Amino acid sequence: MLNGFYDFDTRSGLTPYVGAGIGGVHVEYGDAGLLEEGVDFSAEESAWKLGVQGFAGLQYEFSPDLRIGLRYSHKLTSKIGETAGFDSSADIGSVEGDSLRNRALMLTLTYEFGGP
């Protein structure tokens, strides 16, 4: 997934950010997470689909090389059951209407090795 984000300069170690992304998501026919939700599609429809996401988070900088953060993301995909190919989107998550959605809350740890 190709993402872009904007971080807000707070002139402190705490940095909030927001972003969005678009990219390919692979959906497997036999995925247990989808089967429980009642998604009905065939093995031929298992393919790469197009998905979009939005995210927001907060990072704290302990040192120039080490940051810890909290990130919330929400992925959305379009209708399942369309023809296979790269013309729709799918992701693992809940089924709401004609789309699949995935929400995640992640604890992040970033360490930058080396540098200029």
C-alpha positions in Angstrom: 0.0 0.0 0.0 1.3 3.5 -0.9 0.8 5.9 2.0 1.2 9.6 2.5 1.0 11.4 5.8 1.3 14.7 7.5 2.8 15.2 10.9 2.1 18.3 13.0 5.1 20.1 14.4 4.4 20.6 18.1 8.0 21.7 19.0 8.0 18.9 21.6 8.8 15.2 21.6 5.1 14.4 21.0 4.0 14.4 17.3 0.5 13.7 16.1 0.0 12.7 12.4 -2.7 11.8 9.9 -2.5 10.0 6.6 -4.1 8.0 3.8 -3.1 5.2 1.4 -4.2 3.2 -1.6 -2.9 -0.1 -2.9 -3.3 -3.7 -3.6 -4.8 -6.2 -1.1 -4.9 -9.9 -1.7 -8.0 -11.8 -0.6 -7.9 -15.6 -0.2 -11.0 -17.7 -0.8 -10.3 -19.9 2.3 -9.6 -17.2 4.8 -11.3 -18.1 8.1 -11.8 -14.5 9.1 -14.0 -13.9 6.0 -15.9 -17.2 6.2 -17.3 -16.4 9.6 -18.7 -13.1 8.3 -20.7 -14.8 5.6 -18.8 -13.5 2.6 -19.9 -15.6 -0.4 -17.3 -15.6 -3.2 -15.7 -18.3 -5.2 -12.1 -19.4 -5.5 -11.9 -17.7 -8.9 -12.7 -14.4 -7.2 -9.7 -14.7 -4.8 -7.4 -12.1 -6.3 -5.6 -8.8 -5.8 -8.2 -6.1 -5.2 -7.8 -2.3 -4.7 -8.1 -1.0 -1.1 -7.9 2.4 0.6 -7.1 3.4 4.1 -7.0 6.3 6.5 -4.9 6.5 9.6 -4.1 8.8 12.5 -1.5 8.4 15.3 0.6 9.9 17.9 4.4 9.4 18.3 6.8 10.3 21.1 10.5 10.7 20.4 12.7 9.3 23.1 15.9 10.1 21.1 16.7 11.1 17.5 16.8 7.4 16.6 14.0 5.9 18.8 10.2 6.7 18.7 7.2 4.9 20.2 3.7 5.6 19.1 0.0 4.6 18.8 -1.7 4.3 15.4 -5.3 3.7 14.4 -6.1 2.7 10.8 -9.3 2.0 9.0 -9.1 0.1 5.7 -12.1 0.0 3.3 -12.6 -2.1 0.2 -15.4 -2.2 -2.3 -17.9 -4.8 -3.3 -16.9 -8.5 -3.1 -18.4 -10.8 -5.7 -17.3 -8.7 -8.7 -15.1 -10.4 -11.3 -11.6 -11.3 -10.4 -8.8 -9.0 -11.1 -7.7 -5.5 -10.0 -11.0 -3.8 -10.4 -12.4 -3.9 -6.9 -11.0 -4.2 -3.4 -11.1 -6.5 -0.4 -9.5 -6.8 2.9 -9.8 -9.0 6.0 -12.3 -7.7 8.4 -16.0 -7.2 9.0 -18.6 -7.1 6.3 -20.8 -4.0 6.2 -23.1 -3.6 3.2 -21.2 -4.3 0.1 -17.7 -3.6 1.5 -15.2 -5.2 3.8 -13.6 -3.1 6.5 -10.7 -3.5 8.8 -9.9 -1.4 11.8 -6.7 -1.7 13.8 -5.1 -0.1 16.7 -1.3 -0.6 16.8 1.5 0.1 19.1 4.6 1.2 17.0 8.3 1.2 17.8 10.5 3.0 15.3 14.3 2.8 15.4 16.4 4.4 12.7 19.6 2.5 11.9 22.6 4.7 10.9 22.1 8.0 9.2 23.8 10.6 7.0 
